[in-house]
């Protein structure tokens, strides 16, 4: 699979930090969520999008969803907050269709000083992701 690892001398844990280094329009966030049954899921959204908890709850038919704690992110994905790549230990993956607007996307690269550029379609195919609208638009560079 084609990929490009982008390394930095300083942390790039947030969209704001990453967008100083790479094109913000191509950044996608891999966000670990926990549903009301205690099951993890990976929500992949465009950098400038915010997750809609309501849409996720309806889609998954669960009572609630929440952001995973840093400890849960590491436990379920195998990676630290700010470095979660789209390929990790979580098997339930949902990609927002806005992410598919780019042929390649830039994700967390497994560590806080790395980013990973991959073909967006490869993320969907390799992770067997569902494609569903799971976002609400936000203005500015506010995240998740």
N, CA, C and O atoms as CSV, one atom per row, in Angstrom:
chain,resi,resn,atom,element,x,y,z
A,1,UNK,N,N,0.844,-1.174,0.000
A,1,UNK,CA,C,0.000,0.000,0.000
A,1,UNK,C,C,0.891,1.240,0.000
A,1,UNK,O,O,1.855,1.333,0.761
A,2,UNK,N,N,0.549,2.184,-0.867
A,2,UNK,CA,C,1.314,3.422,-0.911
A,2,UNK,C,C,1.096,4.195,0.387
A,2,UNK,O,O,-0.024,4.277,0.892
A,3,UNK,N,N,2.191,4.767,0.926
A,3,UNK,CA,C,2.096,5.612,2.110
A,3,UNK,C,C,3.325,6.517,2.185
A,3,UNK,O,O,4.344,6.279,1.535
A,4,UNK,N,N,3.194,7.529,2.978
A,4,UNK,CA,C,4.288,8.466,3.206
A,4,UNK,C,C,4.278,8.837,4.682
A,4,UNK,O,O,3.285,9.365,5.184
A,5,UNK,N,N,5.378,8.565,5.379
A,5,UNK,CA,C,5.513,8.954,6.787
A,5,UNK,C,C,6.161,10.333,6.816
A,5,UNK,O,O,7.215,10.551,6.218
A,6,UNK,N,N,5.521,11.251,7.514
A,6,UNK,CA,C,6.027,12.613,7.635
A,6,UNK,C,C,6.474,12.792,9.080
A,6,UNK,O,O,5.652,12.728,9.995
A,7,UNK,N,N,7.776,13.017,9.296
A,7,UNK,CA,C,8.318,13.137,10.648
A,7,UNK,C,C,8.621,14.590,10.980
A,7,UNK,O,O,8.992,15.383,10.115
A,8,UNK,N,N,8.454,14.916,12.258
A,8,UNK,CA,C,8.677,16.274,12.738
A,8,UNK,C,C,9.583,16.252,13.955
A,8,UNK,O,O,9.722,15.226,14.621
A,9,UNK,N,N,10.195,17.386,14.237
A,9,UNK,CA,C,11.063,17.489,15.411
A,9,UNK,C,C,10.286,17.934,16.650
A,9,UNK,O,O,10.840,17.999,17.748
A,10,UNK,N,N,8.999,18.240,16.465
A,10,UNK,CA,C,8.158,18.649,17.582
A,10,UNK,C,C,6.811,17.941,17.464
A,10,UNK,O,O,6.470,17.453,16.386
A,11,UNK,N,N,6.038,17.873,18.551
A,11,UNK,CA,C,4.755,17.169,18.515
A,11,UNK,C,C,3.758,17.799,17.535
A,11,UNK,O,O,3.730,19.015,17.346
A,12,UNK,N,N,2.952,16.947,16.925
A,12,UNK,CA,C,1.834,17.383,16.082
A,12,UNK,C,C,0.595,16.615,16.549
A,12,UNK,O,O,0.025,15.813,15.808
A,13,UNK,N,N,0.193,16.880,17.798
A,13,UNK,CA,C,-0.893,16.142,18.436
A,13,UNK,C,C,-2.275,16.668,18.076
A,13,UNK,O,O,-3.269,15.963,18.252
A,14,UNK,N,N,-2.353,17.898,17.573
A,14,UNK,CA,C,-3.654,18.490,17.265
A,14,UNK,C,C,-3.712,18.886,15.796
A,14,UNK,O,O,-2.688,18.987,15.120
A,15,UNK,N,N,-4.931,19.107,15.319
A,15,UNK,CA,C,-5.116,19.583,13.951
A,15,UNK,C,C,-4.403,20.914,13.763
A,15,UNK,O,O,-3.796,21.153,12.719
A,16,UNK,N,N,-4.473,21.786,14.777
A,16,UNK,CA,C,-3.836,23.090,14.674
A,16,UNK,C,C,-2.326,22.948,14.471
A,16,UNK,O,O,-1.742,23.631,13.630
A,17,UNK,N,N,-1.703,22.065,15.240
A,17,UNK,CA,C,-0.260,21.852,15.102
A,17,UNK,C,C,0.073,21.241,13.740
A,17,UNK,O,O,1.028,21.657,13.086
A,18,UNK,N,N,-0.713,20.261,13.320
A,18,UNK,CA,C,-0.452,19.595,12.038
A,18,UNK,C,C,-0.653,20.542,10.865
A,18,UNK,O,O,0.092,20.487,9.886
A,19,UNK,N,N,-1.657,21.413,10.957
A,19,UNK,CA,C,-1.964,22.300,9.824
A,19,UNK,C,C,-0.880,23.359,9.607
A,19,UNK,O,O,-0.853,24.002,8.558
A,20,UNK,N,N,0.004,23.547,10.573
A,20,UNK,CA,C,1.152,24.443,10.370
A,20,UNK,C,C,2.221,23.766,9.516
A,20,UNK,O,O,3.109,24.426,8.979
A,21,UNK,N,N,2.125,22.444,9.397
A,21,UNK,CA,C,3.133,21.659,8.692
A,21,UNK,C,C,2.658,21.115,7.342
A,21,UNK,O,O,3.453,20.964,6.415
A,22,UNK,N,N,1.350,20.821,7.235
A,22,UNK,CA,C,0.792,20.220,6.021
A,22,UNK,C,C,-0.529,20.894,5.675
A,22,UNK,O,O,-1.074,21.645,6.484
A,23,UNK,N,N,-1.045,20.632,4.485
A,23,UNK,CA,C,-2.302,21.203,4.011
A,23,UNK,C,C,-3.468,20.751,4.894
A,23,UNK,O,O,-3.799,19.566,4.927
A,24,UNK,N,N,-4.079,21.680,5.600
A,24,UNK,CA,C,-5.171,21.363,6.526
A,24,UNK,C,C,-6.354,20.690,5.840
A,24,UNK,O,O,-7.058,19.896,6.464
A,25,UNK,N,N,-6.580,20.996,4.572
A,25,UNK,CA,C,-7.710,20.397,3.844
A,25,UNK,C,C,-7.549,18.890,3.659
A,25,UNK,O,O,-8.528,18.188,3.407
A,26,UNK,N,N,-6.329,18.396,3.781
A,26,UNK,CA,C,-6.075,16.963,3.584
A,26,UNK,C,C,-5.953,16.192,4.896
A,26,UNK,O,O,-5.766,14.975,4.883
A,27,UNK,N,N,-6.057,16.888,6.028
A,27,UNK,CA,C,-5.941,16.223,7.328
A,27,UNK,C,C,-7.275,15.576,7.699
A,27,UNK,O,O,-8.340,16.179,7.568
A,28,UNK,N,N,-7.183,14.323,8.169
A,28,UNK,CA,C,-8.354,13.610,8.691
A,28,UNK,C,C,-8.037,13.183,10.119
A,28,UNK,O,O,-6.912,12.787,10.424
A,29,UNK,N,N,-9.028,13.268,10.978
A,29,UNK,CA,C,-8.854,12.886,12.379
A,29,UNK,C,C,-9.360,11.461,12.589
A,29,UNK,O,O,-10.438,11.103,12.115
A,30,UNK,N,N,-8.581,10.656,13.298
A,30,UNK,CA,C,-8.983,9.312,13.718
A,30,UNK,C,C,-9.347,9.420,15.196
A,30,UNK,O,O,-8.467,9.487,16.055
A,31,UNK,N,N,-10.637,9.437,15.484
A,31,UNK,CA,C,-11.102,9.699,16.844
A,31,UNK,C,C,-11.678,8.427,17.452
A,31,UNK,O,O,-12.598,7.819,16.906
A,32,UNK,N,N,-11.119,8.040,18.590
A,32,UNK,CA,C,-11.600,6.846,19.291
A,32,UNK,C,C,-12.785,7.246,20.166
A,32,UNK,O,O,-12.703,8.169,20.977
A,33,UNK,N,N,-13.884,6.525,19.977
A,33,UNK,CA,C,-15.119,6.756,20.723
A,33,UNK,C,C,-15.480,5.469,21.454
A,33,UNK,O,O,-15.036,4.383,21.080
A,34,UNK,N,N,-16.291,5.603,22.501
A,34,UNK,CA,C,-16.801,4.455,23.245
A,34,UNK,C,C,-18.328,4.573,23.262
A,34,UNK,O,O,-18.871,5.626,23.597
A,35,UNK,N,N,-19.016,3.481,22.897
A,35,UNK,CA,C,-20.477,3.539,22.932
A,35,UNK,C,C,-20.998,3.135,24.304
A,35,UNK,O,O,-20.224,2.742,25.177
A,36,UNK,N,N,-22.324,3.232,24.494
A,36,UNK,CA,C,-22.914,2.955,25.806
A,36,UNK,C,C,-22.810,1.485,26.199
A,36,UNK,O,O,-23.104,1.139,27.344
A,37,UNK,N,N,-22.402,0.617,25.286
A,37,UNK,CA,C,-22.156,-0.787,25.607
A,37,UNK,C,C,-20.693,-1.026,25.977
A,37,UNK,O,O,-20.291,-2.161,26.231
A,38,UNK,N,N,-19.898,0.051,26.006
A,38,UNK,CA,C,-18.488,-0.066,26.351
A,38,UNK,C,C,-17.610,-0.504,25.196
A,38,UNK,O,O,-16.440,-0.831,25.396
A,39,UNK,N,N,-18.164,-0.514,23.978
A,39,UNK,CA,C,-17.422,-0.959,22.796
A,39,UNK,C,C,-16.765,0.231,22.091
A,39,UNK,O,O,-17.391,1.278,21.929
A,40,UNK,N,N,-15.504,0.072,21.670
A,40,UNK,CA,C,-14.828,1.160,20.967
A,40,UNK,C,C,-15.208,1.226,19.496
A,40,UNK,O,O,-15.615,0.229,18.900
A,41,UNK,N,N,-15.071,2.405,18.925
A,41,UNK,CA,C,-15.202,2.581,17.488
A,41,UNK,C,C,-14.256,3.685,17.083
A,41,UNK,O,O,-13.897,4.547,17.886
A,42,UNK,N,N,-13.859,3.647,15.832
A,42,UNK,CA,C,-12.977,4.672,15.290
A,42,UNK,C,C,-13.798,5.513,14.324
A,42,UNK,O,O,-14.314,5.003,13.330
A,43,UNK,N,N,-13.917,6.794,14.618
A,43,UNK,CA,C,-14.627,7.727,13.751
A,43,UNK,C,C,-13.576,8.534,12.997
A,43,UNK,O,O,-12.727,9.185,13.607
A,44,UNK,N,N,-13.638,8.487,11.677
A,44,UNK,CA,C,-12.681,9.233,10.855
A,44,UNK,C,C,-13.425,10.368,10.177
A,44,UNK,O,O,-14.362,10.152,9.409
A,45,UNK,N,N,-12.986,11.584,10.480
A,45,UNK,CA,C,-13.655,12.776,9.964
A,45,UNK,C,C,-12.621,13.772,9.449
A,45,UNK,O,O,-11.454,13.732,9.838
A,46,UNK,N,N,-13.068,14.663,8.571
A,46,UNK,CA,C,-12.199,15.727,8.066
A,46,UNK,C,C,-11.793,16.635,9.221
A,46,UNK,O,O,-12.546,16.805,10.180
A,47,UNK,N,N,-10.618,17.210,9.126
A,47,UNK,CA,C,-10.052,18.016,10.209
A,47,UNK,C,C,-10.959,19.138,10.669
A,47,UNK,O,O,-11.008,19.442,11.861
A,48,UNK,N,N,-11.675,19.756,9.752
A,48,UNK,CA,C,-12.503,20.907,10.118
A,48,UNK,C,C,-13.915,20.512,10.521
A,48,UNK,O,O,-14.765,21.377,10.736
A,49,UNK,N,N,-14.172,19.220,10.623
A,49,UNK,CA,C,-15.497,18.739,11.010
A,49,UNK,C,C,-15.535,18.372,12.480
A,49,UNK,O,O,-14.513,18.079,13.099
A,50,UNK,N,N,-16.732,18.397,13.013
A,50,UNK,CA,C,-16.963,17.985,14.395
A,50,UNK,C,C,-17.915,16.795,14.371
A,50,UNK,O,O,-18.883,16.781,13.611
A,51,UNK,N,N,-17.639,15.809,15.197
A,51,UNK,CA,C,-18.486,14.619,15.255
A,51,UNK,C,C,-19.852,14.977,15.819
A,51,UNK,O,O,-19.964,15.738,16.780
A,52,UNK,N,N,-20.880,14.420,15.211
A,52,UNK,CA,C,-22.235,14.542,15.730
A,52,UNK,C,C,-22.525,13.300,16.574
A,52,UNK,O,O,-22.683,12.201,16.041
A,53,UNK,N,N,-22.592,13.481,17.872
A,53,UNK,CA,C,-22.891,12.357,18.760
A,53,UNK,C,C,-24.278,11.810,18.452
A,53,UNK,O,O,-24.490,10.599,18.517
A,54,UNK,N,N,-25.216,12.674,18.123
A,54,UNK,CA,C,-26.576,12.240,17.795
A,54,UNK,C,C,-26.582,11.325,16.581
A,54,UNK,O,O,-27.225,10.276,16.594
A,55,UNK,N,N,-25.862,11.721,15.526
A,55,UNK,CA,C,-25.818,10.885,14.317
A,55,UNK,C,C,-25.175,9.535,14.605
A,55,UNK,O,O,-25.640,8.507,14.112
A,56,UNK,N,N,-24.113,9.533,15.396
A,56,UNK,CA,C,-23.456,8.270,15.748
A,56,UNK,C,C,-24.384,7.380,16.568
A,56,UNK,O,O,-24.483,6.182,16.305
A,57,UNK,N,N,-25.061,7.950,17.552
A,57,UNK,CA,C,-25.993,7.166,18.376
A,57,UNK,C,C,-27.077,6.545,17.515
A,57,UNK,O,O,-27.390,5.364,17.665
A,58,UNK,N,N,-27.655,7.334,16.612
A,58,UNK,CA,C,-28.704,6.813,15.733
A,58,UNK,C,C,-28.166,5.721,14.815
A,58,UNK,O,O,-28.805,4.684,14.638
A,59,UNK,N,N,-27.007,5.951,14.238
A,59,UNK,CA,C,-26.404,4.990,13.317
A,59,UNK,C,C,-26.102,3.660,14.009
A,59,UNK,O,O,-26.354,2.592,13.451
A,60,UNK,N,N,-25.568,3.731,15.208
A,60,UNK,CA,C,-25.162,2.530,15.937
A,60,UNK,C,C,-26.286,1.938,16.783
A,60,UNK,O,O,-26.146,0.842,17.326
A,61,UNK,N,N,-27.394,2.656,16.893
A,61,UNK,CA,C,-28.533,2.236,17.705
A,61,UNK,C,C,-28.099,1.963,19.149
A,61,UNK,O,O,-28.370,0.904,19.717
A,62,UNK,N,N,-27.413,2.965,19.719
A,62,UNK,CA,C,-26.964,2.885,21.110
A,62,UNK,C,C,-27.495,4.090,21.881
A,62,UNK,O,O,-27.899,5.095,21.297
A,63,UNK,N,N,-27.483,3.965,23.195
A,63,UNK,CA,C,-27.988,5.018,24.064
A,63,UNK,C,C,-27.104,6.261,24.054
A,63,UNK,O,O,-27.593,7.386,24.148
A,64,UNK,N,N,-25.762,6.035,23.934
A,64,UNK,CA,C,-24.853,7.166,24.005
A,64,UNK,C,C,-23.507,6.803,23.382
A,64,UNK,O,O,-23.179,5.626,23.230
A,65,UNK,N,N,-22.740,7.817,23.028
A,65,UNK,CA,C,-21.343,7.674,22.599
A,65,UNK,C,C,-20.568,8.821,23.239
A,65,UNK,O,O,-21.106,9.901,23.484
A,66,UNK,N,N,-19.296,8.557,23.500
A,66,UNK,CA,C,-18.453,9.582,24.112
A,66,UNK,C,C,-17.032,9.418,23.588
A,66,UNK,O,O,-16.662,8.368,23.062
A,67,UNK,N,N,-16.247,10.475,23.743
A,67,UNK,CA,C,-14.831,10.395,23.418
A,67,UNK,C,C,-14.154,9.455,24.403
A,67,UNK,O,O,-14.470,9.469,25.593
A,68,UNK,N,N,-13.243,8.651,23.924
A,68,UNK,CA,C,-12.468,7.780,24.802
A,68,UNK,C,C,-11.477,8.626,25.593
A,68,UNK,O,O,-10.991,9.647,25.106
A,69,UNK,N,N,-11.187,8.198,26.799
A,69,UNK,CA,C,-10.153,8.850,27.603
A,69,UNK,C,C,-8.793,8.512,26.993
A,69,UNK,O,O,-8.693,7.565,26.213
A,70,UNK,N,N,-7.749,9.264,27.329
A,70,UNK,CA,C,-6.416,8.917,26.819
A,70,UNK,C,C,-6.021,7.466,27.116
A,70,UNK,O,O,-5.425,6.798,26.270
A,71,UNK,N,N,-6.349,6.986,28.306
A,71,UNK,CA,C,-6.046,5.600,28.671
A,71,UNK,C,C,-6.812,4.620,27.773
A,71,UNK,O,O,-6.251,3.617,27.331
A,72,UNK,N,N,-8.087,4.907,27.504
A,72,UNK,CA,C,-8.901,4.045,26.637
A,72,UNK,C,C,-8.418,4.086,25.192
A,72,UNK,O,O,-8.443,3.070,24.498
A,73,UNK,N,N,-7.977,5.258,24.738
A,73,UNK,CA,C,-7.448,5.379,23.376
A,73,UNK,C,C,-6.269,4.425,23.206
A,73,UNK,O,O,-6.212,3.666,22.239
A,74,UNK,N,N,-5.338,4.469,24.143
A,74,UNK,CA,C,-4.164,3.594,24.090
A,74,UNK,C,C,-4.563,2.125,24.221
A,74,UNK,O,O,-4.056,1.275,23.488
A,75,UNK,N,N,-5.458,1.828,25.139
A,75,UNK,CA,C,-5.898,0.455,25.368
A,75,UNK,C,C,-6.544,-0.147,24.116
A,75,UNK,O,O,-6.207,-1.264,23.723
A,76,UNK,N,N,-7.458,0.579,23.496
A,76,UNK,CA,C,-8.228,0.029,22.373
A,76,UNK,C,C,-7.514,0.128,21.028
A,76,UNK,O,O,-7.587,-0.793,20.214
A,77,UNK,N,N,-6.821,1.251,20.794
A,77,UNK,CA,C,-6.189,1.434,19.483
A,77,UNK,C,C,-4.755,0.938,19.450
A,77,UNK,O,O,-4.256,0.513,18.409
A,78,UNK,N,N,-4.091,0.998,20.613
A,78,UNK,CA,C,-2.673,0.658,20.671
A,78,UNK,C,C,-1.777,1.862,20.440
A,78,UNK,O,O,-0.557,1.723,20.358
A,79,UNK,N,N,-2.378,3.050,20.333
A,79,UNK,CA,C,-1.622,4.276,20.047
A,79,UNK,C,C,-2.039,5.386,21.001
A,79,UNK,O,O,-3.160,5.379,21.509
A,80,UNK,N,N,-1.124,6.359,21.253
A,80,UNK,CA,C,-1.452,7.466,22.148
A,80,UNK,C,C,-2.356,8.499,21.472
A,80,UNK,O,O,-2.392,8.617,20.247
A,81,UNK,N,N,-3.078,9.238,22.306
A,81,UNK,CA,C,-3.877,10.354,21.804
A,81,UNK,C,C,-2.963,11.271,21.000
A,81,UNK,O,O,-1.844,11.562,21.422
A,82,UNK,N,N,-3.435,11.723,19.853
A,82,UNK,CA,C,-2.643,12.613,19.012
A,82,UNK,C,C,-1.808,11.872,17.990
A,82,UNK,O,O,-1.217,12.495,17.108
A,83,UNK,N,N,-1.747,10.542,18.092
A,83,UNK,CA,C,-0.952,9.775,17.142
A,83,UNK,C,C,-1.709,8.612,16.525
A,83,UNK,O,O,-1.112,7.785,15.836
A,84,UNK,N,N,-3.014,8.534,16.759
A,84,UNK,CA,C,-3.794,7.377,16.298
A,84,UNK,C,C,-3.886,7.364,14.772
A,84,UNK,O,O,-4.460,8.274,14.174
A,85,UNK,N,N,-3.319,6.330,14.142
A,85,UNK,CA,C,-3.432,6.196,12.692
A,85,UNK,C,C,-4.762,5.529,12.336
A,85,UNK,O,O,-5.431,4.991,13.218
A,86,UNK,N,N,-5.151,5.554,11.075
A,86,UNK,CA,C,-6.415,4.936,10.682
A,86,UNK,C,C,-6.375,3.412,10.743
A,86,UNK,O,O,-7.422,2.766,10.764
A,87,UNK,N,N,-5.190,2.840,10.772
A,87,UNK,CA,C,-5.028,1.392,10.870
A,87,UNK,C,C,-4.543,1.077,12.273
A,87,UNK,O,O,-3.407,1.397,12.623
A,88,UNK,N,N,-5.394,0.450,13.085
A,88,UNK,CA,C,-5.035,0.155,14.463
A,88,UNK,C,C,-5.840,-1.053,14.930
A,88,UNK,O,O,-6.363,-1.802,14.105
A,89,UNK,N,N,-5.947,-1.250,16.226
A,89,UNK,CA,C,-6.611,-2.438,16.770
A,89,UNK,C,C,-8.130,-2.366,16.776
A,89,UNK,O,O,-8.784,-3.372,17.053
A,90,UNK,N,N,-8.706,-1.220,16.482
A,90,UNK,CA,C,-10.170,-1.069,16.512
A,90,UNK,C,C,-10.741,-1.564,15.191
A,90,UNK,O,O,-10.304,-1.145,14.120
A,91,UNK,N,N,-11.719,-2.459,15.275
A,91,UNK,CA,C,-12.283,-3.088,14.076
A,91,UNK,C,C,-13.574,-2.440,13.586
A,91,UNK,O,O,-13.998,-2.699,12.460
A,92,UNK,N,N,-14.200,-1.614,14.396
A,92,UNK,CA,C,-15.428,-0.921,13.979
A,92,UNK,C,C,-15.030,0.498,13.581
A,92,UNK,O,O,-14.701,1.325,14.431
A,93,UNK,N,N,-15.067,0.768,12.261
A,93,UNK,CA,C,-14.584,2.038,11.726
A,93,UNK,C,C,-15.688,2.682,10.893
A,93,UNK,O,O,-16.321,2.032,10.061
A,94,UNK,N,N,-15.901,3.962,11.133
A,94,UNK,CA,C,-16.873,4.732,10.363
A,94,UNK,C,C,-16.156,5.941,9.789
A,94,UNK,O,O,-15.521,6.705,10.516
A,95,UNK,N,N,-16.264,6.109,8.468
A,95,UNK,CA,C,-15.626,7.228,7.776
A,95,UNK,C,C,-16.708,8.177,7.280
A,95,UNK,O,O,-17.656,7.761,6.614
A,96,UNK,N,N,-16.558,9.447,7.610
A,96,UNK,CA,C,-17.480,10.449,7.087
A,96,UNK,C,C,-17.177,10.676,5.612
A,96,UNK,O,O,-16.006,10.751,5.239
A,97,UNK,N,N,-18.197,10.787,4.758
A,97,UNK,CA,C,-17.955,10.925,3.310
A,97,UNK,C,C,-17.129,12.140,2.910
A,97,UNK,O,O,-16.520,12.136,1.840
A,98,UNK,N,N,-17.090,13.180,3.737
A,98,UNK,CA,C,-16.281,14.362,3.395
A,98,UNK,C,C,-14.797,14.010,3.302
A,98,UNK,O,O,-14.050,14.657,2.568
A,99,UNK,N,N,-14.373,12.996,4.038
A,99,UNK,CA,C,-12.973,12.568,4.000
A,99,UNK,C,C,-12.615,12.049,2.608
A,99,UNK,O,O,-11.467,12.159,2.177
A,100,UNK,N,N,-13.592,11.488,1.914
A,100,UNK,CA,C,-13.352,10.895,0.598
A,100,UNK,C,C,-13.144,11.939,-0.494
A,100,UNK,O,O,-12.860,11.580,-1.636
A,101,UNK,N,N,-13.279,13.211,-0.169
A,101,UNK,CA,C,-13.059,14.267,-1.157
A,101,UNK,C,C,-11.600,14.377,-1.591
A,101,UNK,O,O,-11.301,14.966,-2.630
A,102,UNK,N,N,-10.689,13.807,-0.793
A,102,UNK,CA,C,-9.264,13.865,-1.105
A,102,UNK,C,C,-8.769,12.492,-1.554
A,102,UNK,O,O,-9.114,11.471,-0.959
A,103,UNK,N,N,-7.966,12.480,-2.596
A,103,UNK,CA,C,-7.381,11.211,-3.052
A,103,UNK,C,C,-6.461,10.641,-1.986
A,103,UNK,O,O,-6.471,9.437,-1.730
A,104,UNK,N,N,-5.666,11.505,-1.363
A,104,UNK,CA,C,-4.849,11.093,-0.222
A,104,UNK,C,C,-5.226,11.943,0.973
A,104,UNK,O,O,-5.622,13.101,0.835
A,105,UNK,N,N,-5.098,11.348,2.147
A,105,UNK,CA,C,-5.384,12.055,3.393
A,105,UNK,C,C,-4.212,11.888,4.334
A,105,UNK,O,O,-3.418,10.956,4.207
A,106,UNK,N,N,-4.116,12.811,5.284
A,106,UNK,CA,C,-3.035,12.809,6.257
A,106,UNK,C,C,-3.640,12.557,7.636
A,106,UNK,O,O,-4.552,13.262,8.068
A,107,UNK,N,N,-3.116,11.537,8.319
A,107,UNK,CA,C,-3.628,11.080,9.611
A,107,UNK,C,C,-2.510,11.108,10.644
A,107,UNK,O,O,-1.347,11.354,10.322
A,108,UNK,N,N,-2.889,10.848,11.896
A,108,UNK,CA,C,-1.894,10.597,12.918
A,108,UNK,C,C,-1.009,9.450,12.453
A,108,UNK,O,O,-1.480,8.515,11.805
A,109,UNK,N,N,0.263,9.525,12.783
A,109,UNK,CA,C,1.218,8.551,12.261
A,109,UNK,C,C,1.735,7.553,13.279
A,109,UNK,O,O,2.809,6.982,13.087
A,110,UNK,N,N,0.996,7.331,14.358
A,110,UNK,CA,C,1.408,6.334,15.328
A,110,UNK,C,C,2.170,6.890,16.507
A,110,UNK,O,O,2.358,6.199,17.508
A,111,UNK,N,N,2.610,8.129,16.403
A,111,UNK,CA,C,3.324,8.794,17.481
A,111,UNK,C,C,3.045,10.289,17.348
A,111,UNK,O,O,2.584,10.745,16.302
A,112,UNK,N,N,3.320,11.043,18.393
A,112,UNK,CA,C,2.961,12.464,18.381
A,112,UNK,C,C,3.857,13.313,17.493
A,112,UNK,O,O,3.572,14.494,17.291
A,113,UNK,N,N,4.928,12.749,16.959
A,113,UNK,CA,C,5.793,13.528,16.068
A,113,UNK,C,C,5.792,12.993,14.636
A,113,UNK,O,O,6.706,13.274,13.861
A,114,UNK,N,N,4.752,12.213,14.291
A,114,UNK,CA,C,4.652,11.650,12.942
A,114,UNK,C,C,3.238,11.794,12.397
A,114,UNK,O,O,2.256,11.729,13.136
A,115,UNK,N,N,3.163,11.988,11.102
A,115,UNK,CA,C,1.894,11.948,10.396
A,115,UNK,C,C,2.015,10.895,9.298
A,115,UNK,O,O,3.116,10.577,8.848
A,116,UNK,N,N,0.881,10.364,8.876
A,116,UNK,CA,C,0.838,9.323,7.861
A,116,UNK,C,C,-0.043,9.786,6.711
A,116,UNK,O,O,-1.211,10.121,6.909
A,117,UNK,N,N,0.519,9.804,5.514
A,117,UNK,CA,C,-0.251,10.116,4.318
A,117,UNK,C,C,-0.513,8.810,3.582
A,117,UNK,O,O,0.415,8.060,3.280
A,118,UNK,N,N,-1.779,8.546,3.297
A,118,UNK,CA,C,-2.181,7.330,2.579
A,118,UNK,C,C,-3.306,7.669,1.615
A,118,UNK,O,O,-3.936,8.721,1.717
A,119,UNK,N,N,-3.550,6.753,0.672
A,119,UNK,CA,C,-4.701,6.912,-0.207
A,119,UNK,C,C,-5.969,6.718,0.620
A,119,UNK,O,O,-6.109,5.731,1.342
A,120,UNK,N,N,-6.868,7.650,0.506
A,120,UNK,CA,C,-8.074,7.633,1.319
A,120,UNK,C,C,-8.890,6.360,1.077
A,120,UNK,O,O,-9.423,5.775,2.020
A,121,UNK,N,N,-8.986,5.941,-0.162
A,121,UNK,CA,C,-9.739,4.718,-0.488
A,121,UNK,C,C,-9.130,3.494,0.194
A,121,UNK,O,O,-9.858,2.583,0.589
A,122,UNK,N,N,-7.804,3.461,0.336
A,122,UNK,CA,C,-7.152,2.338,1.006
A,122,UNK,C,C,-7.599,2.240,2.459
A,122,UNK,O,O,-7.764,1.140,2.984
A,123,UNK,N,N,-7.796,3.377,3.106
A,123,UNK,CA,C,-8.259,3.377,4.496
A,123,UNK,C,C,-9.609,2.681,4.580
A,123,UNK,O,O,-9.823,1.836,5.449
A,124,UNK,N,N,-10.515,3.032,3.682
A,124,UNK,CA,C,-11.851,2.453,3.688
A,124,UNK,C,C,-11.783,0.956,3.410
A,124,UNK,O,O,-12.414,0.160,4.105
A,125,UNK,N,N,-11.016,0.577,2.394
A,125,UNK,CA,C,-10.944,-0.830,1.997
A,125,UNK,C,C,-10.258,-1.701,3.038
A,125,UNK,O,O,-10.774,-2.764,3.385
A,126,UNK,N,N,-9.117,-1.276,3.538
A,126,UNK,CA,C,-8.351,-2.097,4.483
A,126,UNK,C,C,-9.079,-2.228,5.823
A,126,UNK,O,O,-9.059,-3.296,6.435
A,127,UNK,N,N,-9.713,-1.162,6.275
A,127,UNK,CA,C,-10.388,-1.196,7.581
A,127,UNK,C,C,-11.829,-1.695,7.490
A,127,UNK,O,O,-12.505,-1.838,8.508
A,128,UNK,N,N,-12.297,-1.959,6.268
A,128,UNK,CA,C,-13.699,-2.380,6.056
A,128,UNK,C,C,-14.657,-1.374,6.693
A,128,UNK,O,O,-15.640,-1.746,7.333
A,129,UNK,N,N,-14.347,-0.104,6.502
A,129,UNK,CA,C,-15.105,0.972,7.129
A,129,UNK,C,C,-16.483,1.146,6.505
A,129,UNK,O,O,-16.696,0.901,5.318
A,130,UNK,N,N,-17.400,1.573,7.347
A,130,UNK,CA,C,-18.707,2.026,6.886
A,130,UNK,C,C,-18.541,3.498,6.519
A,130,UNK,O,O,-17.787,4.225,7.167
A,131,UNK,N,N,-19.235,3.924,5.495
A,131,UNK,CA,C,-19.211,5.334,5.113
A,131,UNK,C,C,-20.580,5.916,5.458
A,131,UNK,O,O,-21.597,5.540,4.874
A,132,UNK,N,N,-20.585,6.835,6.409
A,132,UNK,CA,C,-21.820,7.471,6.863
A,132,UNK,C,C,-21.531,8.897,7.287
A,132,UNK,O,O,-20.443,9.211,7.770
A,133,UNK,N,N,-22.519,9.751,7.100
A,133,UNK,CA,C,-22.418,11.134,7.557
A,133,UNK,C,C,-22.502,11.128,9.078
A,133,UNK,O,O,-23.548,10.815,9.645
A,134,UNK,N,N,-21.410,11.471,9.730
A,134,UNK,CA,C,-21.361,11.471,11.200
A,134,UNK,C,C,-20.886,12.813,11.751
A,134,UNK,O,O,-20.439,12.892,12.895
A,135,UNK,N,N,-20.983,13.863,10.944
A,135,UNK,CA,C,-20.453,15.148,11.405
A,135,UNK,C,C,-21.482,16.252,11.369
A,135,UNK,O,O,-22.538,16.167,10.742
A,136,UNK,N,N,-21.103,17.299,12.086
A,136,UNK,CA,C,-21.780,18.587,11.986
A,136,UNK,C,C,-20.681,19.574,11.660
A,136,UNK,O,O,-19.590,19.485,12.224
A,137,UNK,N,N,-20.933,20.491,10.786
A,137,UNK,CA,C,-19.889,21.435,10.387
A,137,UNK,C,C,-19.647,22.446,11.491
A,137,UNK,O,O,-20.567,22.845,12.206
A,138,UNK,N,N,-18.397,22.850,11.616
A,138,UNK,CA,C,-18.011,23.895,12.569
A,138,UNK,C,C,-17.206,24.935,11.806
A,138,UNK,O,O,-16.694,24.674,10.717
A,139,UNK,N,N,-17.106,26.100,12.391
A,139,UNK,CA,C,-16.313,27.159,11.763
A,139,UNK,C,C,-14.962,27.229,12.448
A,139,UNK,O,O,-14.817,26.782,13.586
A,140,UNK,N,N,-13.990,27.778,11.777
A,140,UNK,CA,C,-12.656,27.926,12.363
A,140,UNK,C,C,-11.921,26.598,12.385
A,140,UNK,O,O,-12.159,25.737,11.538
A,141,UNK,N,N,-11.023,26.431,13.358
A,141,UNK,CA,C,-10.207,25.214,13.441
A,141,UNK,C,C,-10.524,24.414,14.701
A,141,UNK,O,O,-9.693,23.640,15.177
A,142,UNK,N,N,-11.727,24.601,15.237
A,142,UNK,CA,C,-12.144,23.839,16.401
A,142,UNK,C,C,-12.128,22.353,16.041
A,142,UNK,O,O,-12.437,22.001,14.903
A,143,UNK,N,N,-11.779,21.478,16.976
A,143,UNK,CA,C,-11.679,20.062,16.653
A,143,UNK,C,C,-12.607,19.211,17.502
A,143,UNK,O,O,-13.094,19.636,18.550
A,144,UNK,N,N,-12.838,17.998,17.017
A,144,UNK,CA,C,-13.684,16.922,17.530
A,144,UNK,C,C,-14.790,17.386,18.432
A,144,UNK,O,O,-15.569,16.570,18.925
